[in-house]
């Protein structure tokens, strides 16, 4: 190139630069609003707009078209890749949404669909949604039975759900494909150990339940042999005169946590409640032997000092009278303190309610006692 030609090109460049100096660049950012303008450029956006259209966000709409237009297979892969990015960032909810969109494309690529299900299973697993994760792992295996990652994910889900037998099955199927896969070997060893412990606990529990049932059956048999009847709400009977009451509830624990039991001599011991209506007080006897007399308990309870609520000093054993209530006939039966608990409970009108026999105690001839039974049906125990 000769010197004259070089000089001409230099003159043209000088003219262009001079013109450029005198003209303001029309596409420059405004000093006052540059942050807002930056936020409209996809690469600099902090948050994507809720609605992406060619009118309001042409740049994003263009990018979206590039990503999600195309064949179902291409779209499904784009959603898978998007989900993988979210998964790497531990944004599992968005990962699930992306994988779901990929699955919805219903592409014909079996391998890709299996991966979408397996990846979604992994995201669900990290959120603690073990049942959903297992469903996805199962769906992946329906598409591809030997899908290795689905087998691992399913085994881990079963472990979290404490279904160790199924975890072992999935581990074994995975180890057929890769016998030395570390994660599966570790999971299988753990599942085997926990399954053995679960089996052992189940055997113990079964033995304990069998023993409890045997004890309960013995109590029920003893109650039945004595002709003791339950309140109809416990017995589940509408007919109060029925002679064939079921005793499924007779040994139920009452509010205190105690219940009737057979001692080593085959005698029943009952949790008994004494009620003092005059003072709205109660006493609870946790094990009232069926052959013990009422007077024996009353002497023991009131012989050494009187209860603080008995300010009139009326509640002394020799002054007390005992009753039970027959709710069906709205009658009260007076019990001789010299009789035993069994004798009282064998009366044809007596019913055990809520697993505990209960009796009302009054101070004989007190104004409250006389007024309490005024107009009520009172009968002596015969």
C-alpha positions as CSV (number, residue, x, y, z in Angstrom):
1,X,0.0,0.0,0.0
2,X,1.5,3.4,-1.1
3,X,1.9,6.3,1.2
4,X,-0.8,8.4,-0.5
5,X,-3.4,5.7,0.0
6,X,-2.5,5.4,3.7
7,X,-2.9,9.2,4.1
8,X,-6.4,9.0,2.5
9,X,-7.5,6.3,5.0
10,X,-6.1,8.3,7.9
11,X,-8.1,11.4,6.8
12,X,-11.3,9.4,6.6
13,X,-10.7,8.0,10.1
14,X,-10.0,11.4,11.5
15,X,-13.2,12.7,10.0
16,X,-15.2,9.8,11.5
17,X,-13.7,10.3,15.0
18,X,-14.4,14.0,14.8
19,X,-18.0,13.3,13.9
20,X,-18.3,10.8,16.7
21,X,-17.0,13.3,19.3
22,X,-19.7,15.8,18.3
23,X,-22.6,13.2,18.4
24,X,-24.1,11.8,21.6
25,X,-24.6,8.0,21.8
26,X,-28.3,7.5,21.8
27,X,-28.3,4.1,23.5
28,X,-26.4,5.1,26.6
29,X,-27.7,4.4,30.1
30,X,-29.2,7.3,32.0
31,X,-27.1,8.2,35.1
32,X,-30.1,8.6,37.2
33,X,-32.0,5.4,36.2
34,X,-29.2,3.0,35.2
35,X,-30.0,0.5,37.9
36,X,-33.6,0.1,36.7
37,X,-32.4,-0.2,33.1
38,X,-29.9,-2.9,34.1
39,X,-32.6,-4.9,35.7
40,X,-34.5,-5.1,32.4
41,X,-31.6,-6.9,30.8
42,X,-31.9,-10.7,31.3
43,X,-28.3,-11.3,32.3
44,X,-28.5,-8.7,35.0
45,X,-32.1,-9.4,36.3
46,X,-32.4,-10.1,40.0
47,X,-36.0,-11.4,39.7
48,X,-37.8,-12.7,36.6
49,X,-41.2,-11.0,35.8
50,X,-44.3,-13.0,36.7
51,X,-45.5,-12.9,33.0
52,X,-43.1,-13.2,30.1
53,X,-44.5,-12.0,26.7
54,X,-42.9,-10.6,23.6
55,X,-44.6,-7.3,24.4
56,X,-43.3,-6.6,27.9
57,X,-40.1,-8.6,28.0
58,X,-39.0,-9.4,24.4
59,X,-35.5,-10.4,25.4
60,X,-36.7,-13.0,27.9
61,X,-39.4,-14.2,25.6
62,X,-36.7,-14.8,23.0
63,X,-34.6,-16.8,25.4
64,X,-37.6,-18.8,26.6
65,X,-38.4,-19.6,23.0
66,X,-34.8,-20.8,22.4
67,X,-35.0,-23.0,25.5
68,X,-38.5,-24.5,25.3
69,X,-39.5,-24.5,21.7
70,X,-38.7,-27.6,19.6
71,X,-39.6,-31.3,19.8
72,X,-41.1,-32.8,23.0
73,X,-37.7,-34.5,23.5
74,X,-35.8,-31.2,23.2
75,X,-38.2,-29.5,25.5
76,X,-38.1,-32.3,28.1
77,X,-34.3,-32.2,28.1
78,X,-34.3,-28.4,28.6
79,X,-36.6,-28.8,31.6
80,X,-34.4,-31.6,32.9
81,X,-31.3,-29.4,32.6
82,X,-33.1,-26.5,34.3
83,X,-34.2,-28.8,37.1
84,X,-30.6,-30.0,37.5
85,X,-29.4,-26.5,37.9
86,X,-32.0,-25.8,40.6
87,X,-31.0,-29.1,42.3
88,X,-27.3,-28.2,42.4
89,X,-28.4,-24.9,44.1
90,X,-30.5,-27.0,46.6
91,X,-33.7,-25.2,45.4
92,X,-35.6,-28.5,45.5
93,X,-39.0,-27.1,45.0
94,X,-38.1,-25.4,41.8
95,X,-36.3,-28.5,40.7
96,X,-39.4,-30.5,41.2
97,X,-41.4,-28.0,39.2
98,X,-38.9,-28.1,36.3
99,X,-38.8,-32.0,36.3
100,X,-42.6,-32.1,36.4
101,X,-42.8,-29.8,33.3
102,X,-40.4,-32.2,31.5
103,X,-42.5,-35.2,32.4
104,X,-45.6,-33.4,31.1
105,X,-44.0,-33.2,27.6
106,X,-44.6,-37.0,27.3
107,X,-41.7,-37.5,25.0
108,X,-40.9,-40.9,23.5
109,X,-37.4,-41.0,25.0
110,X,-37.7,-43.7,27.7
111,X,-34.3,-43.1,29.1
112,X,-35.0,-39.3,29.4
113,X,-38.4,-39.9,31.1
114,X,-36.8,-42.3,33.5
115,X,-34.2,-39.7,34.4
116,X,-36.9,-37.1,34.9
117,X,-38.7,-39.3,37.4
118,X,-35.5,-40.3,39.2
119,X,-34.3,-36.8,39.5
120,X,-37.7,-35.6,40.8
121,X,-37.5,-38.5,43.3
122,X,-34.2,-37.2,44.5
123,X,-35.6,-33.7,45.0
124,X,-38.6,-35.0,46.8
125,X,-36.4,-37.1,49.0
126,X,-34.3,-34.1,50.0
127,X,-37.6,-32.3,51.1
128,X,-38.6,-35.3,53.2
129,X,-41.4,-36.3,50.9
130,X,-40.5,-40.0,51.0
131,X,-43.8,-41.4,49.7
132,X,-43.7,-39.1,46.7
133,X,-40.1,-39.9,46.1
134,X,-40.8,-43.6,46.2
135,X,-43.7,-43.2,43.7
136,X,-41.3,-41.4,41.3
137,X,-38.6,-44.1,41.7
138,X,-41.3,-46.8,41.0
139,X,-42.5,-44.9,38.0
140,X,-38.9,-44.7,36.7
141,X,-38.5,-48.5,37.1
142,X,-41.8,-49.1,35.2
143,X,-40.2,-47.3,32.3
144,X,-36.8,-48.9,32.8
145,X,-36.7,-51.8,35.4
146,X,-32.9,-51.8,35.7
147,X,-32.6,-48.0,36.2
148,X,-29.8,-48.0,38.7
149,X,-30.3,-44.6,40.3
150,X,-34.1,-45.3,40.7
151,X,-33.2,-48.5,42.6
152,X,-30.9,-46.6,45.0
153,X,-33.4,-43.9,45.5
154,X,-36.2,-46.4,46.2
155,X,-34.1,-48.3,48.7
156,X,-33.3,-45.0,50.6
157,X,-37.0,-44.1,50.7
158,X,-37.9,-47.5,52.1
159,X,-35.2,-47.0,54.8
160,X,-36.7,-43.6,55.8
161,X,-40.2,-45.3,55.9
162,X,-38.7,-48.1,58.1
163,X,-39.8,-50.7,55.6
164,X,-36.6,-52.6,55.8
165,X,-37.8,-55.7,54.0
166,X,-38.6,-53.7,50.9
167,X,-35.3,-51.8,51.2
168,X,-33.5,-55.1,51.2
169,X,-35.3,-56.2,48.0
170,X,-34.4,-52.9,46.2
171,X,-30.8,-53.2,47.3
172,X,-30.5,-56.8,46.1
173,X,-31.9,-55.8,42.7
174,X,-29.5,-53.0,42.5
175,X,-26.5,-55.1,43.5
176,X,-27.3,-57.5,40.7
177,X,-26.4,-54.7,38.4
178,X,-23.4,-53.4,40.3
179,X,-22.3,-55.9,43.1
180,X,-19.7,-53.5,44.5
181,X,-21.8,-50.2,44.6
182,X,-20.8,-48.7,48.0
183,X,-24.0,-46.9,48.8
184,X,-26.1,-49.9,48.1
185,X,-23.8,-52.2,50.1
186,X,-24.0,-49.8,53.1
187,X,-27.7,-49.4,52.8
188,X,-28.3,-53.2,52.6
189,X,-26.1,-53.8,55.7
190,X,-28.0,-51.2,57.7
191,X,-31.4,-52.5,56.4
192,X,-30.5,-56.1,57.4
193,X,-29.4,-55.0,60.9
194,X,-32.6,-53.0,61.5
195,X,-34.8,-55.7,60.0
196,X,-33.4,-58.2,62.5
197,X,-34.0,-55.8,65.3
198,X,-37.6,-55.1,64.1
199,X,-38.3,-58.8,63.9
200,X,-37.0,-59.3,67.4
201,X,-39.1,-56.5,68.7
202,X,-42.1,-57.8,66.9
203,X,-41.6,-61.2,68.6
204,X,-41.3,-59.6,72.0
205,X,-44.4,-57.5,71.4
206,X,-46.4,-60.5,70.3
207,X,-45.3,-62.5,73.4
208,X,-46.1,-59.6,75.7
209,X,-49.5,-59.1,74.1
210,X,-50.2,-62.8,74.3
211,X,-49.3,-62.7,78.0
212,X,-51.5,-59.7,78.6
213,X,-54.4,-61.4,76.8
214,X,-53.9,-64.5,78.9
215,X,-54.1,-62.4,82.1
216,X,-57.1,-60.5,80.9
217,X,-58.9,-63.7,79.9
218,X,-58.2,-65.1,83.4
219,X,-59.7,-61.9,85.0
220,X,-62.7,-62.0,82.7
221,X,-63.2,-65.7,83.5
222,X,-63.0,-64.9,87.3
223,X,-65.5,-62.0,87.0
224,X,-67.9,-64.1,84.9
225,X,-67.7,-67.1,87.4
226,X,-68.6,-64.7,90.2
227,X,-71.7,-63.4,88.4
228,X,-70.4,-59.8,88.6
229,X,-72.1,-57.5,86.1
230,X,-70.9,-54.4,84.2
231,X,-72.6,-51.1,83.6
232,X,-74.4,-51.4,80.3
233,X,-72.2,-48.6,78.7
234,X,-69.1,-50.8,79.4
235,X,-70.9,-54.0,78.5
236,X,-72.4,-52.7,75.3
237,X,-75.8,-54.1,76.3
238,X,-79.1,-52.4,76.1
239,X,-80.9,-54.9,78.3
240,X,-80.0,-54.4,81.9
241,X,-81.4,-57.8,82.9
242,X,-79.2,-59.7,80.4
243,X,-77.3,-62.6,82.0
244,X,-74.7,-62.9,79.3
245,X,-72.8,-59.6,79.5
246,X,-69.5,-59.4,77.6
247,X,-66.6,-58.5,79.8
248,X,-64.1,-57.0,77.2
249,X,-63.9,-53.8,79.2
250,X,-63.7,-55.2,82.7
251,X,-59.9,-55.0,83.0
252,X,-59.6,-51.6,81.4
253,X,-57.4,-49.1,83.2
254,X,-59.4,-46.4,85.0
255,X,-58.5,-42.7,85.4
256,X,-55.8,-43.6,88.0
257,X,-54.1,-46.1,85.8
258,X,-55.0,-49.1,88.0
259,X,-57.2,-52.1,87.1
260,X,-58.6,-55.2,88.6
261,X,-56.2,-58.1,88.9
262,X,-55.9,-61.7,90.2
263,X,-53.5,-62.3,93.0
264,X,-51.4,-65.5,93.4
265,X,-54.3,-67.2,95.2
266,X,-56.7,-66.5,92.3
267,X,-58.7,-63.8,94.2
268,X,-59.8,-60.6,92.6
269,X,-58.5,-57.2,93.8
270,X,-60.4,-54.2,92.6
271,X,-59.7,-50.5,92.4
272,X,-62.5,-49.0,94.5
273,X,-63.8,-45.5,94.8
274,X,-65.4,-44.1,98.0
275,X,-67.5,-41.0,97.5
276,X,-68.5,-38.5,100.3
277,X,-71.3,-36.5,98.8
278,X,-71.7,-34.2,101.8
279,X,-68.2,-32.8,101.4
280,X,-67.6,-33.6,97.7
281,X,-64.6,-35.6,98.6
282,X,-63.3,-39.0,97.4
283,X,-61.0,-41.8,98.6
284,X,-59.4,-44.3,96.2
285,X,-58.4,-47.8,97.2
286,X,-56.1,-49.2,94.5
287,X,-56.5,-52.9,95.5
288,X,-59.6,-53.8,97.5
289,X,-59.4,-57.5,98.1
290,X,-62.8,-59.1,97.2
291,X,-62.8,-61.0,100.5
292,X,-62.1,-57.9,102.6
293,X,-65.0,-56.2,104.5
294,X,-66.0,-52.6,104.2
295,X,-65.6,-52.1,107.9
296,X,-62.0,-53.2,107.8
297,X,-61.2,-50.4,105.3
298,X,-63.3,-47.8,107.1
299,X,-61.5,-48.6,110.4
300,X,-58.1,-48.3,108.8
301,X,-59.1,-45.0,107.1
302,X,-60.8,-43.2,110.0
303,X,-59.3,-44.8,113.2
304,X,-56.2,-42.5,113.3
305,X,-57.4,-39.0,113.2
306,X,-60.2,-37.6,111.2
307,X,-60.0,-36.1,107.7
308,X,-59.4,-32.3,107.6
309,X,-62.6,-31.7,105.7
310,X,-64.7,-33.4,108.6
311,X,-64.8,-30.3,110.8
312,X,-67.8,-31.6,112.8
313,X,-65.9,-34.9,113.6
314,X,-68.8,-37.0,112.3
315,X,-66.9,-39.4,110.1
316,X,-65.9,-42.2,112.5
317,X,-66.0,-45.8,111.3
318,X,-68.8,-46.9,113.6
319,X,-71.0,-44.0,112.5
320,X,-70.7,-44.5,108.7
321,X,-73.2,-46.1,106.3
322,X,-72.4,-47.4,102.9
323,X,-74.5,-47.4,99.7
324,X,-74.3,-48.1,96.0
325,X,-76.5,-46.6,93.4
326,X,-78.5,-48.5,90.8
327,X,-78.7,-45.9,88.0
328,X,-81.1,-48.0,85.9
329,X,-83.9,-47.9,88.6
330,X,-82.6,-44.7,90.3
331,X,-82.4,-46.6,93.5
332,X,-79.9,-46.7,96.4
333,X,-79.0,-49.9,98.1
334,X,-77.6,-49.9,101.6
335,X,-74.6,-52.2,102.2
336,X,-73.9,-53.8,105.5
337,X,-70.3,-52.7,106.5
338,X,-69.7,-56.2,107.8
339,X,-70.1,-57.7,104.3
340,X,-67.3,-58.3,101.9
341,X,-66.7,-56.4,98.6
342,X,-67.6,-59.6,96.7
343,X,-70.9,-60.0,98.5
344,X,-71.8,-56.4,97.6
345,X,-70.7,-56.8,94.0
346,X,-72.7,-60.0,93.5
347,X,-76.0,-58.3,94.2
348,X,-78.2,-58.5,91.1
349,X,-78.5,-54.7,90.9
350,X,-74.9,-53.9,91.3
351,X,-72.9,-52.8,88.2
352,X,-69.2,-52.1,87.7
353,X,-68.7,-48.8,85.9
354,X,-65.5,-47.8,84.1
355,X,-63.6,-50.7,85.6
356,X,-64.0,-49.4,89.2
357,X,-66.7,-50.3,91.7
358,X,-67.9,-47.1,93.6
359,X,-69.7,-46.6,96.9
360,X,-71.2,-43.7,98.7
361,X,-70.3,-43.1,102.3
362,X,-72.4,-41.0,104.8
363,X,-72.3,-40.0,108.4
364,X,-75.3,-41.8,109.9
365,X,-78.2,-39.6,111.0
366,X,-76.5,-36.4,109.9
367,X,-78.9,-33.7,108.5
368,X,-77.2,-34.0,105.1
369,X,-77.7,-37.8,105.1
370,X,-81.4,-37.5,106.0
371,X,-82.0,-34.8,103.5
372,X,-80.1,-36.6,100.7
373,X,-82.3,-39.6,100.8
374,X,-85.5,-37.7,101.3
375,X,-87.8,-38.7,98.4
376,X,-85.3,-41.2,97.0
377,X,-85.7,-44.9,96.7
378,X,-83.6,-46.6,99.3
379,X,-83.3,-50.4,99.8
380,X,-81.3,-52.6,102.0
381,X,-78.9,-55.1,100.5
382,X,-80.4,-58.6,100.7
